[in-house]
Amino acid sequence: MTASNPASAAPSIAERFADVRAHIEHACLKAGRKPSDVVLTAVSKTQPQEALLAALATGQKVFGENRVQEAQDHWSDRREGLELRLIGPLQTNKALDAVRLFDVIETLDREKLAGAIAEAQIKAGRTVRVLVQVNTGAEAQKAGVLPHEADGLIRRARDHYGLNIEGLMCIPPVDEDPAVHFDILKSIALRNGLTVLSMGMSGDYEAAIAHGATHVRVGSALFGERNTSKST
């Protein structure tokens, strides 16, 4: 029996985390930024329990999930000491569950949802930090407030609903230069006094860091290609 070649084996999750962290540090230094200024959000949606345990073993504490129910399944019994961020669309009827579980909701994109989150916070007796998702590419199939409507939503979410709006999130179009969209997001943040920019994923997080990202959402570069048989 021929022995397998270790060089051809897929990297372990631990090796993937180390590699991504090294790339984040390099990108920060290249941009004249401190590595501690950029938070790695590990996108754990669709991942099996063994992958989550492997990620936790690397010391990872910040995780992003797309769906409330799946996040409950993943983290309800190991919630302590972690920061959970909702990075997928949120239905208003799931707002209370989201507020109870997550520390940050990154996908506020309409006033009705702002009201639902505000009401959920009262019922849950806890507050969450909120990011406004901006549809920088004005893509019909994608969630997010349009750039020219972002200022109004931010103002209403803050002043009328009392939400803790700390930043913005975007997902650039796959067929366009992401840097253009990162700059759009950054300009909206600057004029609204927001300091958190969640932008950049597995294929473009280094570019996002160069354009001011404070949080990068990385999935496949950490865990390998996800199981597409499950909804994401």
C-alpha positions as CSV (number, residue, x, y, z in Angstrom):
1,M,0.0,0.0,0.0
2,T,1.4,3.4,-1.0
3,A,1.6,5.9,1.8
4,S,-0.2,9.2,1.2
5,N,1.8,12.2,0.6
6,P,1.4,14.7,3.5
7,A,2.1,17.6,1.2
8,S,-1.1,16.7,-0.7
9,A,-3.3,16.5,2.3
10,A,-5.8,19.3,2.9
11,P,-4.7,21.7,5.6
12,S,-6.3,21.3,9.0
13,I,-8.6,23.9,10.5
14,A,-5.9,24.9,12.9
15,E,-3.5,25.5,10.0
16,R,-6.2,27.5,8.1
17,F,-6.8,29.7,11.1
18,A,-3.1,30.3,11.6
19,D,-2.7,31.2,7.9
20,V,-5.6,33.6,7.8
21,R,-4.4,35.3,11.0
22,A,-1.0,35.7,9.5
23,H,-2.5,37.3,6.4
24,I,-4.6,39.6,8.5
25,E,-1.5,40.7,10.4
26,H,0.5,41.2,7.2
27,A,-2.3,43.2,5.6
28,C,-2.6,45.4,8.7
29,L,1.1,46.2,8.8
30,K,1.1,46.9,5.0
31,A,-1.7,49.4,5.5
32,G,0.0,51.0,8.5
33,R,-2.6,49.6,10.9
34,K,-2.3,47.6,14.1
35,P,-3.3,44.0,13.8
36,S,-5.3,44.3,17.0
37,D,-7.6,46.8,15.2
38,V,-9.1,44.1,13.0
39,V,-11.3,41.4,14.3
40,L,-11.6,38.0,12.6
41,T,-15.2,36.8,12.5
42,A,-15.2,33.1,11.8
43,V,-18.3,32.3,9.7
44,S,-19.5,29.1,11.2
45,K,-22.8,28.7,9.3
46,T,-23.4,25.1,8.1
47,Q,-20.3,23.8,9.9
48,P,-20.5,20.5,11.8
49,Q,-19.7,20.3,15.5
50,E,-16.2,19.0,15.0
51,A,-15.3,22.0,12.9
52,L,-16.7,24.3,15.6
53,L,-14.6,22.5,18.3
54,A,-11.5,22.8,16.1
55,A,-12.1,26.5,15.7
56,L,-12.6,27.0,19.5
57,A,-9.4,25.0,20.1
58,T,-7.4,27.7,18.2
59,G,-8.7,30.3,20.6
60,Q,-11.3,31.8,18.3
61,K,-14.0,33.7,20.2
62,V,-15.9,35.6,17.5
63,F,-18.3,33.8,15.2
64,G,-20.8,34.8,12.5
65,E,-24.0,33.0,11.8
66,N,-26.6,33.4,9.1
67,R,-29.6,32.0,10.7
68,V,-31.0,32.2,14.2
69,Q,-32.1,28.6,14.5
70,E,-28.8,27.2,13.3
71,A,-26.9,29.5,15.6
72,Q,-29.0,28.3,18.5
73,D,-28.1,24.7,17.6
74,H,-24.4,25.6,17.3
75,W,-23.9,27.7,20.4
76,S,-26.7,27.4,23.0
77,D,-24.7,25.0,25.1
78,R,-21.3,26.7,24.7
79,R,-22.3,30.4,24.7
80,E,-20.1,31.7,27.5
81,G,-17.1,33.7,26.6
82,L,-18.0,34.1,22.9
83,E,-19.1,36.9,20.8
84,L,-21.9,35.9,18.3
85,R,-22.7,38.1,15.3
86,L,-25.7,37.7,13.1
87,I,-24.5,38.2,9.5
88,G,-27.5,36.9,7.6
89,P,-30.9,38.5,6.9
90,L,-33.2,38.8,9.9
91,Q,-37.0,38.4,9.7
92,T,-38.9,40.6,12.2
93,N,-40.6,37.6,13.8
94,K,-37.2,36.3,14.7
95,A,-36.0,39.5,16.3
96,L,-36.6,38.4,19.9
97,D,-34.7,35.2,19.4
98,A,-31.9,37.1,17.8
99,V,-31.6,39.6,20.5
100,R,-31.6,36.9,23.2
101,L,-28.7,35.0,21.5
102,F,-26.5,37.5,19.5
103,D,-24.2,40.2,20.8
104,V,-24.3,42.0,17.4
105,I,-26.8,42.1,14.6
106,E,-25.0,43.2,11.4
107,T,-28.0,43.2,9.0
108,L,-30.4,46.0,9.9
109,D,-31.7,47.2,6.5
110,R,-35.2,48.6,7.0
111,E,-37.1,50.7,9.6
112,K,-39.6,47.9,10.4
113,L,-36.7,45.7,11.5
114,A,-35.3,48.6,13.6
115,G,-38.7,48.7,15.4
116,A,-38.7,45.0,15.9
117,I,-35.2,44.9,17.4
118,A,-36.1,47.8,19.7
119,E,-39.2,46.0,21.0
120,A,-37.2,42.7,21.3
121,Q,-34.6,44.4,23.5
122,I,-37.3,45.6,25.9
123,K,-38.8,42.1,26.1
124,A,-35.4,40.4,26.4
125,G,-34.0,42.9,28.9
126,R,-30.8,43.2,27.1
127,T,-29.4,45.4,24.3
128,V,-27.3,44.4,21.3
129,R,-25.0,46.3,19.1
130,V,-26.3,46.9,15.6
131,L,-24.7,47.4,12.1
132,V,-26.6,48.7,9.2
133,Q,-26.2,46.6,6.1
134,V,-25.7,48.7,2.9
135,N,-26.4,47.2,-0.5
136,T,-23.5,49.1,-2.1
137,G,-24.1,47.5,-5.5
138,A,-27.8,48.1,-5.5
139,E,-28.4,44.4,-6.3
140,A,-32.0,43.5,-6.5
141,Q,-31.4,40.0,-5.1
142,K,-29.4,41.2,-2.1
143,A,-30.5,42.6,1.2
144,G,-29.3,46.0,2.5
145,V,-30.4,49.6,2.4
146,L,-29.4,51.5,-0.7
147,P,-26.5,53.9,-0.2
148,H,-28.5,57.1,-0.7
149,E,-31.0,55.9,1.9
150,A,-28.5,54.8,4.5
151,D,-28.2,58.1,6.3
152,G,-31.9,58.3,6.9
153,L,-32.1,54.7,8.3
154,I,-29.1,55.3,10.6
155,R,-30.7,58.5,11.9
156,R,-34.1,56.9,12.5
157,A,-32.6,53.7,14.1
158,R,-30.6,55.9,16.5
159,D,-33.0,58.7,17.3
160,H,-36.4,57.2,17.0
161,Y,-35.8,53.6,18.1
162,G,-32.8,54.1,20.4
163,L,-30.6,51.4,18.8
164,N,-26.9,51.2,19.4
165,I,-25.8,51.7,15.8
166,E,-22.0,51.2,15.9
167,G,-21.2,50.6,12.2
168,L,-22.0,49.3,8.8
169,M,-21.7,46.1,6.8
170,C,-21.6,45.3,3.1
171,I,-21.2,42.4,0.7
172,P,-19.8,43.7,-2.6
173,P,-21.0,42.3,-6.0
174,V,-18.9,39.3,-7.0
175,D,-18.1,40.7,-10.4
176,E,-16.9,44.1,-9.4
177,D,-13.8,45.6,-7.8
178,P,-14.6,45.3,-4.0
179,A,-12.5,48.3,-3.2
180,V,-15.0,50.6,-4.8
181,H,-17.7,49.2,-2.5
182,F,-15.5,49.3,0.6
183,D,-14.9,53.0,-0.1
184,I,-18.6,53.7,-0.4
185,L,-19.2,52.0,3.0
186,K,-16.4,53.9,4.6
187,S,-17.6,57.3,3.4
188,I,-21.1,56.6,4.8
189,A,-19.6,55.6,8.1
190,L,-17.4,58.7,8.3
191,R,-20.3,61.1,7.7
192,N,-22.4,59.4,10.3
193,G,-19.7,59.1,13.0
194,L,-19.5,55.3,12.8
195,T,-16.3,53.4,13.6
196,V,-17.1,49.8,12.8
197,L,-16.8,48.5,9.3
198,S,-17.7,44.8,8.7
199,M,-16.5,44.2,5.2
200,G,-14.3,41.6,3.5
201,M,-14.7,37.9,3.2
202,S,-12.5,35.0,2.2
203,G,-11.6,36.3,-1.2
204,D,-11.1,40.0,-0.4
205,Y,-10.5,40.5,3.3
206,E,-6.9,41.8,2.7
207,A,-8.3,44.5,0.4
208,A,-11.0,45.3,2.9
209,I,-8.3,45.8,5.6
210,A,-6.5,48.2,3.3
211,H,-9.7,50.2,3.0
212,G,-10.4,50.4,6.7
213,A,-12.3,47.2,7.7
214,T,-12.5,46.7,11.4
215,H,-14.1,43.2,11.1
216,V,-13.6,40.7,8.4
217,R,-16.0,37.8,7.9
218,V,-14.1,34.7,6.8
219,G,-15.6,31.3,6.2
220,S,-14.2,29.0,3.5
221,A,-10.6,30.2,4.0
222,L,-10.9,28.9,7.6
223,F,-13.2,25.8,7.3
224,G,-12.8,24.8,3.6
225,E,-15.7,24.9,1.2
226,R,-18.9,24.7,3.1
227,N,-21.6,22.1,2.8
228,T,-23.8,23.4,0.0
229,S,-26.5,20.8,0.7
230,K,-27.6,23.0,3.6
231,S,-29.3,26.3,3.3
232,T,-27.1,29.3,3.9
